[in-house]
């Protein structure tokens, strides 16, 4: 019996394709089985059989996956450079290459690379060492002296119960985290080696008028709920209402204006003139500069007797302010006010100035880029951008750890020395500052 074998067209052309051709396409040019077969006008099975028959074999599933994802194009040296030298996280490296975070981690595991712990500045929630600064302030000698002086002043008695108690706390009436935020903003232009020292020695943390001597149990009762955005006296009023009313010069009706989180909605408020004494605490602890410049007009928005916004107007320290122009020298919205509110308040202030100070025909304001301000509030309020000032500078006193205005070396009469000579004589360090954006509003 004779068996006839019918050769297919694919088998007839087998002799025209060499094993070297198939290996060159598959291994050297790194094509897939399907792409190699398409190139040769053959089936996938034909390519697989020829590769195995020639002893060259095919890739494993992992090798094929890496080739398909183009993982081999990312070298180990690149990954190590970004991770060790630039200190990028696995997440940032994965975004850079368009890969998953698991891909980067697996590559490090395959090369035996030990990854660093996800703590400190290597953590995604890192905010520049705030925790270290907070701990250094609270455990430092300045804070310890502040607490001891407060205890001695009160004769080791709680101000609420008026009884001597062994375990006393000194509570920041104006919250510690708000003061820290202001201090961080103010000292942002300083080099890193001076910044922590300047923040730690910021006198706002140790104000005698901002310490309330109470027992630990009373302190826990006040801080119950951890309402960080609540009015500072509202938290005390919630726990000890009569004491809060007697000490704060606010009434029960004023505290009832706050919501259940101790915040105030900027509604049904009045605009009125104020004094530097009335706004001193808000500006000192909330505004990053902490000072009130010479002002021709101070306006506040109030709900009841609670201040919900502050603005000061005058010529400030600017020698180039023309007649008929006032500078908005301070704008401060307390942290317990629900925002946004600044645009409405600025519009009300402009109306007040138009009605009561007709000699003023224009307002000017400056946004300091050194501390991250760009004037967004002024743009939203309809002010016009009017250029920018050239970069400036300030001085840092390493003995008092305070930033000094550059004019501090120009106000000495009778001394024939230049500003630079005076700064060098005092040991002050020149700190470069960024430019300021100028905004104007015709009235």
Buried (B, 14 or more C-beta within 10 A) or exposed (E): EEEEEEEEEEEEEEEEBEEEBBBEBBBEEEBBBEBBBBBBEBBBEBBBEBBEEEEBEBBEEEEEEBBEBEBEEBEEEEBBEBBEEEEBBBEBBBBBBEBBBEBBBEBBEEEEBEEEEEEEEEEEEBEEBBEEBBEBBEEBEBBEEBBEBBBEEBEBBBBBBEEEBEEBBBBBBBBBEBBBBBBBBBBBBBEEEBBBBBBBBBBBBBBEEBBBBBBEEBBEBBBEEEBBEBBBBBBBBBBBEEBBBEBBEBEEEBBEBBEEBBBBBBEEBEBEEBEEEBBBBBBBBBBBBBEBBEBBBBBBBBBBEBBBBBBBBBBBEBEEBEEEBBBBBBBBBBBBBBEEBBBBBBEBBBEBBEEEBEEBBEBBBBBBBBBEBEBEBBBEBEBEEEEBBEEBEBBBBEEEBBBBEBEBBEEEEEEEEEBEEBBBEBEBBEBEBBBBBBBBBEB
